[in-house]
Amino acid sequence: MPGPGGGRGGRAYLTEEEKANRPKVTWPLLKRIFSYLKPYWFQLLLVLLCIVASSSLTLLPSILTGKIIDEGLIGRDLNKLIYYIVLSLAVTLGGNLIGVAQSYFNSWIAQHITFDIRNSMYRHLQNMSQRFFTANNQGDIITRMTSDIDGVQRVISDTFANILSNSITLVVALVAMYQKNWILATIGLVIVPLFALPTRKAGETRWELTRESQECNDEINGILNETLSVSGQLLVKLFGKEDVEYKKYEAVNERIVKLNIREGMAGRWFFVLIRTFSSIGPMLLYLVGGILLMRHDSTLTVGDITVLVALLGRMYQPVNSLLSVQVDWIRSMAMFTRIFEYLDMPIEIQNPKMPIIPKSSNGEVQFINVAFSYDPERQILRDINFRLDAGHSVAIVGPSGSGKSTLVNLIPRLYDVQAGRVSFDGVDVRNLDLHWLRDQVGVVSQETYLFNGTIRENLLYAKPDATEEELIDACKQANIYDLILKQENGFEAMVGNRGLKLSGGEKQRLSIARVLLKNPALLIFDEATSALDSISESKIQEAIEPIIKTRTSILIAHRLSTILAADEILVINDGVIAERGQHKDLVAKGGVYTELYNTQFKKALETEAAMLADQEAKEDAKEDAKE
């Protein structure tokens, strides 16, 4: 007999959320699902044959039991007794071996189909624009790539196979029962669902109690996390809320105790009833079978009645499973729907059908009447016009949220313009080969990302075939080589998850070296020093300033010396170029740049001067101490 959860550990019932979001099953959806099965039709055929053979063979021992009783025991024929016993064991072994083969083919198909889906999903997500990743929750993206696809694997390996196996088992059992006696077979057919339905009802009750108990556990965990943490415990003490928090904990704890008792007792009473009811079916067959045997039907034997009772017992689990199949089916369709929802999202940034791949690049950039917005209600950029000639540099400054980073993101086509055009080397970026374009643009952003590997591995991400000399040269330009030499393992030193073993300034300089190793035609420094202390910032500045003198560069910066190193300054305000020119002229205008200078740049300069003076004073003190 299956347990109170229908043999599924409580998973045979839909949550309220699942009921509310039940997917609509259509023929196109089913056709698309089966398209993943089509390449593996031969293996599917083998699985089907194995299921038919295994389901049939596992029922044969029950049928052979009648022969053992009638011809072996009652007939007192030792040879037949031994023969049927050996045959029953052989059939059982054969059925189990076929079941192993079925499991292998089933698992093989499920793994290969999920392999195909994972690859398709990952490729699709890699091609999605930056807008997709900023608009969607990262946890949801990971869930679709992992849990949902793993769920599909379970659907293929378990649900489909269980439906086929249980259906075939029922059909074979019913056919065998009707061959023995149609009256007893009909009684069995009627009473099995009568026992299965209460099983589901009791299982549903226990599932609800378990769910409520889990909610209470979550509430308790929340209380513990809030009140027993360092900060939470301090707050409780300072406000004298120990008794209040204790009463809250006690109330939830009491609810859990009551729910657990109800759940435990529901299970005990249920098992008592089920064990009682489960004996009624066989007893009823024995009673009716006995009446037929003694009063009406001389062809019915004791062995036949025993076989019918055994087959009836084998029908409980398949009926229970098939009664729950709707739940599994809905969950399966929901998983496929969620996966297809992502796969059907259009790829916003695509390579042109006939991409242009120039032989070389000088990094020249031009914005012509460019407009852009993330959503129709808020325009980020409008009527942007400027030109950056090869070998020159431009600094882009402006208040926070004015659209500076958005502007530079349009060059490598992380987003596409809504109006106007951005040209690179005189060609609209939308007509250039996407891979070639991004190869020509190197970006050092404020948020440095390093992979959990060695320094060498992180550098070679930009150029896998780089020589040792190229690595050293890039690191020297980025002012990071001396630090690498101090590492115990040099270039083989591990940087830790997201570079946690390095300081912010060290990570930033390593990211600059990585971009330099890529050797792009255009360098973009997007607030590369904004999150660093003055000393780290100074070291990075020492690396940046010589670079921008020799390369086409765009600098988004708050540091005055970086801005002064550029050939031209663009001031972005409210999505437009409000001012442009040289530092001295812009300060004299008394506009946006003057305000930025007085509130940000000048203050940063004074802070840096103070830090340098303090550092020099400490060094002088050390020299005096030595003397």
MARLUMMAR-738854 format. One line per 4 residues: number of its first residue (from 1); their letters; for each residue x, y, z of C-alpha. Coordinates in nm, 2 decimals. Layout:
% residues N
NUM	A	X/Y/Z | ...
***
This chain:
% residues 627
1	MPGP	0.00/0.00/0.00 | 0.12/0.35/-0.07 | 0.17/0.60/0.21 | -0.05/0.89/0.29
5	GGGR	0.12/1.11/0.04 | 0.03/0.87/-0.25 | 0.38/0.73/-0.24 | 0.52/1.07/-0.33
9	GGRA	0.63/1.23/0.00 | 0.36/1.50/-0.01 | 0.45/1.62/-0.36 | 0.12/1.49/-0.51
13	YLTE	-0.06/1.81/-0.42 | -0.05/2.15/-0.57 | 0.02/2.46/-0.37 | -0.21/2.76/-0.39
17	EEKA	0.05/2.94/-0.61 | 0.07/2.65/-0.85 | -0.31/2.64/-0.87 | -0.33/3.01/-0.95
21	NRPK	-0.05/2.99/-1.21 | -0.16/2.67/-1.38 | -0.03/2.68/-1.73 | -0.25/2.65/-2.04
25	VTWP	-0.18/2.33/-2.22 | -0.20/2.37/-2.60 | -0.11/2.16/-2.90 | 0.18/2.39/-3.00
29	LLKR	0.32/2.35/-2.65 | 0.30/1.97/-2.65 | 0.44/1.97/-3.00 | 0.74/2.18/-2.89
33	IFSY	0.80/1.95/-2.59 | 0.80/1.64/-2.81 | 1.04/1.80/-3.05 | 1.31/1.75/-2.78
37	LKPY	1.22/1.38/-2.77 | 1.22/1.33/-3.15 | 1.60/1.29/-3.19 | 1.59/1.00/-2.94
41	WFQL	1.30/0.81/-3.09 | 1.50/0.48/-3.11 | 1.59/0.50/-2.74 | 1.23/0.59/-2.66
45	LLVL	1.11/0.28/-2.84 | 1.35/0.07/-2.64 | 1.22/0.22/-2.32 | 0.86/0.15/-2.43
49	LCIV	0.95/-0.21/-2.50 | 1.13/-0.25/-2.17 | 0.83/-0.10/-1.98 | 0.59/-0.34/-2.15
53	ASSS	0.81/-0.64/-2.09 | 0.90/-0.54/-1.73 | 0.54/-0.46/-1.63 | 0.42/-0.78/-1.77
57	LTLL	0.69/-0.99/-1.62 | 0.65/-0.84/-1.27 | 0.29/-0.96/-1.27 | 0.37/-1.31/-1.39
61	PSIL	0.48/-1.44/-1.04 | 0.14/-1.35/-0.90 | -0.02/-1.55/-1.18 | 0.22/-1.84/-1.14
65	TGKI	0.12/-1.85/-0.77 | -0.21/-2.00/-0.88 | -0.03/-2.28/-1.07 | 0.19/-2.34/-0.77
69	IDEG	-0.12/-2.38/-0.54 | -0.34/-2.57/-0.78 | -0.10/-2.80/-0.97 | 0.19/-2.82/-0.73
73	LIGR	0.04/-2.81/-0.37 | -0.32/-2.93/-0.42 | -0.23/-3.15/-0.71 | 0.06/-3.30/-0.50
77	DLNK	0.30/-3.28/-0.81 | 0.65/-3.21/-0.68 | 0.79/-3.17/-1.03 | 0.54/-2.90/-1.13
81	LIYY	0.58/-2.73/-0.79 | 0.96/-2.70/-0.85 | 0.91/-2.60/-1.21 | 0.67/-2.32/-1.13
85	IVLS	0.88/-2.19/-0.84 | 1.19/-2.18/-1.06 | 1.00/-2.02/-1.34 | 0.86/-1.76/-1.10
89	LAVT	1.21/-1.68/-0.98 | 1.34/-1.66/-1.33 | 1.06/-1.44/-1.44 | 1.12/-1.21/-1.14
93	LGGN	1.49/-1.19/-1.22 | 1.42/-1.13/-1.59 | 1.17/-0.85/-1.50 | 1.42/-0.69/-1.27
97	LIGV	1.70/-0.70/-1.53 | 1.48/-0.55/-1.79 | 1.38/-0.29/-1.53 | 1.75/-0.20/-1.50
101	AQSY	1.79/-0.17/-1.87 | 1.47/0.05/-1.88 | 1.62/0.27/-1.60 | 1.94/0.31/-1.80
105	FNSW	1.77/0.41/-2.13 | 1.53/0.63/-1.94 | 1.82/0.81/-1.76 | 2.02/0.83/-2.09
109	IAQH	1.73/1.00/-2.27 | 1.66/1.24/-1.98 | 2.02/1.34/-1.95 | 2.06/1.40/-2.32
113	ITFD	1.74/1.60/-2.35 | 1.83/1.82/-2.05 | 2.18/1.86/-2.20 | 2.02/2.00/-2.52
117	IRNS	1.79/2.23/-2.32 | 2.07/2.36/-2.10 | 2.29/2.43/-2.40 | 2.01/2.61/-2.58
121	MYRH	1.92/2.81/-2.27 | 2.28/2.91/-2.19 | 2.35/3.01/-2.55 | 2.03/3.21/-2.56
125	LQNM	2.11/3.39/-2.23 | 2.46/3.47/-2.34 | 2.32/3.64/-2.65 | 2.07/3.85/-2.45
129	SQRF	2.14/4.22/-2.42 | 2.25/4.39/-2.10 | 1.89/4.52/-2.06 | 1.77/4.16/-2.00
133	FTAN	2.01/4.11/-1.71 | 1.94/4.45/-1.55 | 1.56/4.40/-1.58 | 1.54/4.04/-1.45
137	NQGD	1.62/3.90/-1.11 | 1.95/3.71/-1.12 | 1.81/3.44/-0.88 | 1.52/3.38/-1.13
141	IITR	1.76/3.34/-1.42 | 1.97/3.09/-1.22 | 1.66/2.90/-1.11 | 1.54/2.86/-1.47
145	MTSD	1.89/2.73/-1.57 | 1.91/2.49/-1.28 | 1.59/2.39/-1.09 | 1.35/2.42/-1.38
149	IDGV	1.57/2.22/-1.62 | 1.64/1.96/-1.35 | 1.27/1.94/-1.30 | 1.23/1.87/-1.67
153	QRVI	1.48/1.59/-1.63 | 1.27/1.43/-1.35 | 0.96/1.47/-1.57 | 1.12/1.27/-1.85
157	SDTF	1.29/1.01/-1.63 | 1.01/0.97/-1.38 | 0.67/1.11/-1.48 | 0.64/0.98/-1.84
161	ANIL	0.79/0.64/-1.74 | 0.56/0.61/-1.44 | 0.25/0.69/-1.65 | 0.34/0.43/-1.90
165	SNSI	0.45/0.17/-1.65 | 0.15/0.21/-1.42 | -0.10/0.22/-1.72 | 0.05/-0.10/-1.86
169	TLVV	0.06/-0.27/-1.52 | -0.31/-0.19/-1.47 | -0.41/-0.31/-1.82 | -0.21/-0.64/-1.78
173	ALVA	-0.35/-0.70/-1.43 | -0.71/-0.63/-1.54 | -0.67/-0.86/-1.85 | -0.53/-1.14/-1.63
177	MYQK	-0.81/-1.09/-1.37 | -1.08/-1.10/-1.63 | -0.93/-1.41/-1.78 | -0.96/-1.58/-1.44
181	NWIL	-1.31/-1.46/-1.35 | -1.51/-1.16/-1.47 | -1.72/-1.12/-1.16 | -1.42/-1.10/-0.92
185	ATIG	-1.23/-0.88/-1.17 | -1.52/-0.64/-1.17 | -1.54/-0.63/-0.79 | -1.16/-0.56/-0.79
189	LVIV	-1.20/-0.28/-1.05 | -1.47/-0.11/-0.85 | -1.32/-0.13/-0.50 | -0.96/-0.02/-0.58
193	PLFA	-1.04/0.35/-0.64 | -1.26/0.34/-0.32 | -0.94/0.27/-0.12 | -0.72/0.50/-0.33
197	LPTR	-0.94/0.81/-0.30 | -0.93/0.82/0.09 | -0.55/0.77/0.06 | -0.53/1.09/-0.14
201	KAGE	-0.76/1.28/0.10 | -0.56/1.18/0.40 | -0.23/1.26/0.23 | -0.37/1.60/0.13
205	TRWE	-0.46/1.67/0.50 | -0.11/1.57/0.61 | 0.04/1.78/0.34 | -0.15/2.09/0.46
209	LTRE	-0.04/2.03/0.82 | 0.32/1.99/0.70 | 0.30/2.31/0.51 | 0.16/2.50/0.81
213	SQEC	0.43/2.35/1.02 | 0.70/2.46/0.78 | 0.56/2.82/0.78 | 0.59/2.82/1.16
217	NDEI	0.95/2.69/1.13 | 1.03/2.97/0.89 | 0.87/3.22/1.13 | 1.08/3.08/1.42
221	NGIL	1.40/3.10/1.20 | 1.32/3.46/1.13 | 1.28/3.54/1.50 | 1.61/3.36/1.58
225	NETL	1.80/3.54/1.30 | 1.67/3.88/1.40 | 1.70/3.85/1.78 | 2.01/3.63/1.83
229	SVSG	2.23/3.81/1.58 | 2.49/4.05/1.73 | 2.30/4.36/1.60 | 1.96/4.22/1.68
233	QLLV	2.05/4.11/2.03 | 2.20/4.46/2.10 | 1.88/4.63/1.99 | 1.66/4.40/2.21
237	KLFG	1.87/4.48/2.51 | 1.89/4.85/2.45 | 1.51/4.87/2.42 | 1.44/4.61/2.70
241	KEDV	1.23/4.39/2.48 | 1.35/4.05/2.61 | 1.01/3.95/2.74 | 0.83/4.07/2.43
245	EYKK	1.05/3.87/2.20 | 1.03/3.56/2.43 | 0.65/3.57/2.42 | 0.66/3.59/2.04
249	YEAV	0.89/3.29/2.02 | 0.68/3.10/2.28 | 0.36/3.16/2.08 | 0.50/3.03/1.75
253	NERI	0.68/2.74/1.93 | 0.34/2.63/2.08 | 0.18/2.64/1.74 | 0.45/2.41/1.60
257	VKLN	0.39/2.16/1.89 | 0.02/2.15/1.82 | 0.07/2.11/1.45 | 0.32/1.83/1.49
261	IREG	0.09/1.64/1.72 | -0.20/1.68/1.48 | 0.02/1.57/1.19 | 0.15/1.26/1.38
265	MAGR	-0.19/1.15/1.50 | -0.34/1.21/1.15 | -0.09/0.97/1.02 | -0.15/0.71/1.29
269	WFFV	-0.53/0.71/1.26 | -0.49/0.70/0.88 | -0.26/0.40/0.88 | -0.50/0.21/1.11
273	LIRT	-0.79/0.28/0.88 | -0.60/0.20/0.56 | -0.46/-0.13/0.70 | -0.82/-0.22/0.80
277	FSSI	-0.97/-0.12/0.47 | -0.69/-0.28/0.27 | -0.78/-0.62/0.41 | -1.15/-0.57/0.31
281	GPML	-1.07/-0.60/-0.06 | -0.89/-0.94/-0.04 | -1.15/-1.07/0.21 | -1.43/-0.96/-0.02
285	LYLV	-1.27/-1.15/-0.31 | -1.22/-1.46/-0.09 | -1.59/-1.44/0.02 | -1.73/-1.40/-0.33
289	GGIL	-1.47/-1.64/-0.48 | -1.56/-1.90/-0.21 | -1.93/-1.87/-0.29 | -1.86/-1.91/-0.66
293	LMRH	-1.63/-2.20/-0.60 | -1.87/-2.38/-0.36 | -2.21/-2.30/-0.51 | -2.19/-2.19/-0.87
297	DSTL	-1.87/-2.22/-1.07 | -1.68/-2.55/-1.05 | -1.40/-2.41/-1.29 | -1.28/-2.15/-1.04
301	TVGD	-0.99/-2.29/-0.83 | -0.83/-2.19/-0.50 | -0.52/-2.09/-0.70 | -0.74/-1.86/-0.92
305	ITVL	-0.88/-1.68/-0.62 | -0.53/-1.65/-0.48 | -0.41/-1.50/-0.81 | -0.70/-1.25/-0.82
309	VALL	-0.62/-1.14/-0.46 | -0.25/-1.10/-0.55 | -0.33/-0.90/-0.86 | -0.57/-0.68/-0.67
313	GRMY	-0.29/-0.59/-0.42 | -0.06/-0.51/-0.72 | -0.32/-0.26/-0.85 | -0.32/-0.02/-0.54
317	QPVN	0.00/0.17/-0.62 | -0.06/0.22/-1.00 | -0.41/0.35/-0.93 | -0.28/0.59/-0.67
321	SLLS	-0.01/0.71/-0.90 | -0.24/0.76/-1.19 | -0.49/0.95/-0.97 | -0.20/1.19/-0.89
325	VQVD	-0.07/1.22/-1.25 | -0.27/1.54/-1.30 | -0.05/1.72/-1.04 | 0.27/1.59/-1.20
329	WIRS	0.14/1.68/-1.54 | 0.06/2.04/-1.43 | 0.40/2.08/-1.27 | 0.57/1.94/-1.58
333	MAMF	0.39/2.18/-1.81 | 0.47/2.47/-1.57 | 0.84/2.39/-1.59 | 0.84/2.37/-1.97
337	TRIF	0.64/2.69/-1.99 | 0.89/2.88/-1.77 | 1.18/2.75/-1.98 | 1.01/2.83/-2.31
341	EYLD	0.93/3.18/-2.18 | 1.30/3.26/-2.16 | 1.39/3.08/-2.48 | 1.12/3.29/-2.66
345	MPIE	1.25/3.62/-2.54 | 1.38/3.80/-2.85 | 1.75/3.87/-2.88 | 1.77/4.25/-2.88
349	IQNP	2.13/4.29/-2.99 | 2.20/4.07/-3.29 | 2.48/4.04/-3.54 | 2.38/4.19/-3.88
353	KMPI	2.30/3.95/-4.15 | 2.60/4.07/-4.36 | 2.84/4.21/-4.09 | 3.13/4.44/-4.18
357	IPKS	3.47/4.33/-4.05 | 3.73/4.60/-4.11 | 4.10/4.49/-4.15 | 4.21/4.73/-3.88
361	SNGE	4.08/4.99/-3.64 | 4.19/5.32/-3.50 | 3.91/5.36/-3.25 | 3.75/5.67/-3.39
365	VQFI	3.40/5.72/-3.25 | 3.12/5.95/-3.35 | 2.77/6.01/-3.20 | 2.52/6.16/-3.44
369	NVAF	2.18/6.28/-3.30 | 2.17/5.99/-3.05 | 1.87/5.93/-2.83 | 1.82/5.64/-2.58
373	SYDP	1.58/5.53/-2.31 | 1.54/5.22/-2.10 | 1.17/5.27/-2.09 | 0.94/5.52/-2.28
377	ERQI	0.85/5.71/-1.96 | 1.21/5.83/-1.90 | 1.45/5.96/-2.17 | 1.81/5.90/-2.07
381	LRDI	2.00/6.05/-2.36 | 1.88/6.29/-2.63 | 2.04/6.47/-2.92 | 2.39/6.36/-2.84
385	NFRL	2.65/6.47/-3.09 | 3.03/6.45/-3.06 | 3.33/6.31/-3.23 | 3.64/6.14/-3.09
389	DAGH	3.93/6.12/-3.33 | 4.19/5.84/-3.33 | 4.46/5.89/-3.07 | 4.27/6.15/-2.88
393	SVAI	4.08/6.13/-2.54 | 3.77/6.28/-2.41 | 3.65/6.31/-2.04 | 3.28/6.28/-1.97
397	VGPS	3.16/6.43/-1.65 | 2.82/6.51/-1.50 | 2.60/6.46/-1.20 | 2.51/6.11/-1.09
401	GSGK	2.24/5.96/-1.31 | 2.29/6.19/-1.60 | 2.36/5.91/-1.85 | 2.74/5.90/-1.86
405	STLV	2.78/5.52/-1.84 | 2.48/5.46/-2.06 | 2.65/5.67/-2.33 | 2.96/5.46/-2.34
409	NLIP	2.76/5.14/-2.33 | 2.62/5.22/-2.67 | 2.96/5.19/-2.83 | 3.01/4.81/-2.79
413	RLYD	2.64/4.77/-2.84 | 2.55/4.66/-2.48 | 2.24/4.85/-2.58 | 2.12/4.99/-2.91
417	VQAG	2.02/5.35/-2.98 | 1.65/5.44/-3.02 | 1.74/5.73/-3.26 | 2.04/5.85/-3.44
421	RVSF	2.35/5.64/-3.47 | 2.69/5.56/-3.32 | 2.97/5.50/-3.57 | 3.30/5.33/-3.51
425	DGVD	3.57/5.40/-3.76 | 3.31/5.57/-3.97 | 3.07/5.26/-3.98 | 2.74/5.24/-3.79
429	VRNL	2.81/5.00/-3.50 | 2.49/4.81/-3.59 | 2.65/4.71/-3.93 | 2.98/4.59/-3.78
433	DLHW	3.05/4.23/-3.68 | 2.95/4.22/-3.31 | 3.24/4.01/-3.20 | 3.49/4.22/-3.39
437	LRDQ	3.34/4.55/-3.25 | 3.37/4.43/-2.89 | 3.72/4.31/-2.95 | 3.82/4.67/-3.04
441	VGVV	3.66/4.82/-2.73 | 3.82/4.77/-2.38 | 3.62/4.88/-2.08 | 3.75/4.92/-1.72
445	SQET	3.44/4.97/-1.51 | 3.39/5.07/-1.14 | 3.27/4.72/-1.06 | 3.57/4.50/-1.12
449	YLFN	3.50/4.13/-1.17 | 3.76/3.86/-1.13 | 3.71/3.49/-1.17 | 3.80/3.25/-0.89
453	GTIR	4.13/3.15/-1.03 | 4.50/3.26/-1.06 | 4.62/3.60/-1.16 | 4.74/3.44/-1.49
457	ENLL	4.40/3.29/-1.57 | 4.23/3.62/-1.51 | 4.47/3.80/-1.74 | 4.46/3.54/-2.01
461	YAKP	4.08/3.57/-2.03 | 4.15/3.87/-2.25 | 4.41/3.69/-2.47 | 4.45/3.32/-2.42
465	DATE	4.76/3.29/-2.64 | 4.95/3.59/-2.48 | 5.32/3.54/-2.42 | 5.50/3.58/-2.09
469	EELI	5.65/3.91/-2.22 | 5.31/4.04/-2.31 | 5.17/3.96/-1.97 | 5.46/4.13/-1.79
473	DACK	5.44/4.44/-2.02 | 5.06/4.48/-1.96 | 5.11/4.44/-1.58 | 5.39/4.70/-1.58
477	QANI	5.17/4.95/-1.77 | 4.89/4.89/-1.52 | 5.13/4.95/-1.23 | 5.06/4.60/-1.09
481	YDLI	5.37/4.40/-1.18 | 5.56/4.48/-0.85 | 5.27/4.35/-0.65 | 5.26/4.02/-0.85
485	LKQE	5.63/3.97/-0.79 | 5.57/4.00/-0.42 | 5.31/3.71/-0.43 | 5.44/3.38/-0.32
489	NGFE	5.33/3.21/-0.64 | 5.36/3.51/-0.87 | 5.12/3.49/-1.16 | 4.99/3.16/-1.02
493	AMVG	4.86/3.32/-0.70 | 4.49/3.27/-0.65 | 4.28/3.58/-0.64 | 3.98/3.42/-0.45
497	NRGL	3.61/3.44/-0.53 | 3.55/3.76/-0.71 | 3.91/3.86/-0.63 | 3.85/3.88/-0.25
501	KLSG	4.22/3.81/-0.18 | 4.31/4.14/-0.34 | 4.23/4.50/-0.23 | 4.00/4.72/-0.44
505	GEKQ	4.29/4.90/-0.59 | 4.48/4.58/-0.68 | 4.17/4.43/-0.85 | 4.13/4.75/-1.05
509	RLSI	4.49/4.76/-1.17 | 4.46/4.39/-1.26 | 4.15/4.46/-1.46 | 4.34/4.74/-1.64
513	ARVL	4.62/4.50/-1.72 | 4.36/4.25/-1.85 | 4.22/4.52/-2.09 | 4.56/4.63/-2.20
517	LKNP	4.65/4.27/-2.29 | 4.34/4.27/-2.51 | 4.50/4.56/-2.69 | 4.17/4.73/-2.80
521	ALLI	4.16/5.03/-3.04 | 3.94/5.22/-2.79 | 3.98/5.23/-2.41 | 3.69/5.33/-2.18
525	FDEA	3.75/5.40/-1.81 | 3.41/5.42/-1.65 | 3.46/5.56/-1.30 | 3.75/5.32/-1.26
529	TSAL	3.87/5.49/-0.93 | 3.55/5.61/-0.77 | 3.52/5.34/-0.51 | 3.88/5.35/-0.39
533	DSIS	4.08/5.53/-0.12 | 4.31/5.81/-0.23 | 4.63/5.60/-0.21 | 4.49/5.32/-0.43
537	ESKI	4.33/5.58/-0.66 | 4.67/5.75/-0.70 | 4.84/5.43/-0.80 | 4.57/5.36/-1.06
541	QEAI	4.60/5.72/-1.18 | 4.97/5.66/-1.24 | 4.88/5.37/-1.46 | 4.59/5.55/-1.65
545	EPII	4.76/5.88/-1.74 | 5.04/5.74/-1.96 | 4.79/5.51/-2.13 | 4.55/5.78/-2.24
549	KTRT	4.83/5.98/-2.40 | 4.89/5.70/-2.65 | 4.55/5.55/-2.71 | 4.20/5.66/-2.81
553	SILI	4.03/5.69/-2.48 | 3.70/5.79/-2.31 | 3.72/5.87/-1.94 | 3.42/5.89/-1.70
557	AHRL	3.59/6.03/-1.39 | 3.55/6.24/-1.08 | 3.93/6.30/-1.04 | 4.04/6.64/-1.16
561	STIL	4.39/6.52/-1.28 | 4.22/6.25/-1.50 | 3.99/6.51/-1.65 | 4.27/6.75/-1.72
565	AADE	4.46/6.48/-1.90 | 4.19/6.45/-2.16 | 4.19/6.65/-2.49 | 3.83/6.76/-2.44
569	ILVI	3.57/6.76/-2.16 | 3.20/6.68/-2.22 | 2.95/6.78/-1.95 | 2.64/6.56/-1.95
573	NDGV	2.34/6.69/-1.76 | 1.98/6.56/-1.79 | 2.07/6.34/-2.09 | 2.22/6.62/-2.31
577	IAER	2.57/6.76/-2.36 | 2.52/7.08/-2.16 | 2.88/7.20/-2.20 | 3.20/7.11/-2.37
581	GQHK	3.56/7.24/-2.39 | 3.87/7.28/-2.18 | 3.89/7.29/-1.80 | 3.98/7.66/-1.77
585	DLVA	3.70/7.77/-2.01 | 3.44/7.56/-1.85 | 3.52/7.67/-1.49 | 3.49/8.03/-1.61
589	KGGV	3.14/7.97/-1.75 | 2.98/7.94/-1.41 | 2.76/7.65/-1.53 | 2.72/7.28/-1.45
593	YTEL	3.10/7.21/-1.47 | 3.17/7.50/-1.23 | 2.93/7.35/-0.98 | 3.09/7.00/-1.02
597	YNTQ	3.43/7.15/-0.98 | 3.34/7.33/-0.66 | 3.15/7.04/-0.51 | 3.34/6.73/-0.63
601	FKKA	3.67/6.78/-0.82 | 3.82/7.05/-0.60 | 3.73/6.87/-0.28 | 3.88/6.54/-0.42
605	LETE	4.20/6.74/-0.51 | 4.23/6.88/-0.16 | 4.17/6.54/0.00 | 4.44/6.39/-0.22
609	AAML	4.68/6.67/-0.14 | 4.62/6.62/0.23 | 4.67/6.24/0.20 | 5.00/6.29/0.01
613	ADQE	5.12/6.55/0.27 | 5.03/6.31/0.55 | 5.22/6.03/0.37 | 5.53/6.25/0.32
617	AKED	5.52/6.35/0.69 | 5.52/5.99/0.80 | 5.81/5.91/0.57 | 6.00/6.21/0.70
621	AKED	5.93/6.09/1.06 | 6.07/5.75/0.97 | 6.39/5.91/0.83 | 6.43/6.13/1.15
625	AKE	6.39/5.82/1.36 | 6.66/5.64/1.17 | 6.90/5.93/1.22
***
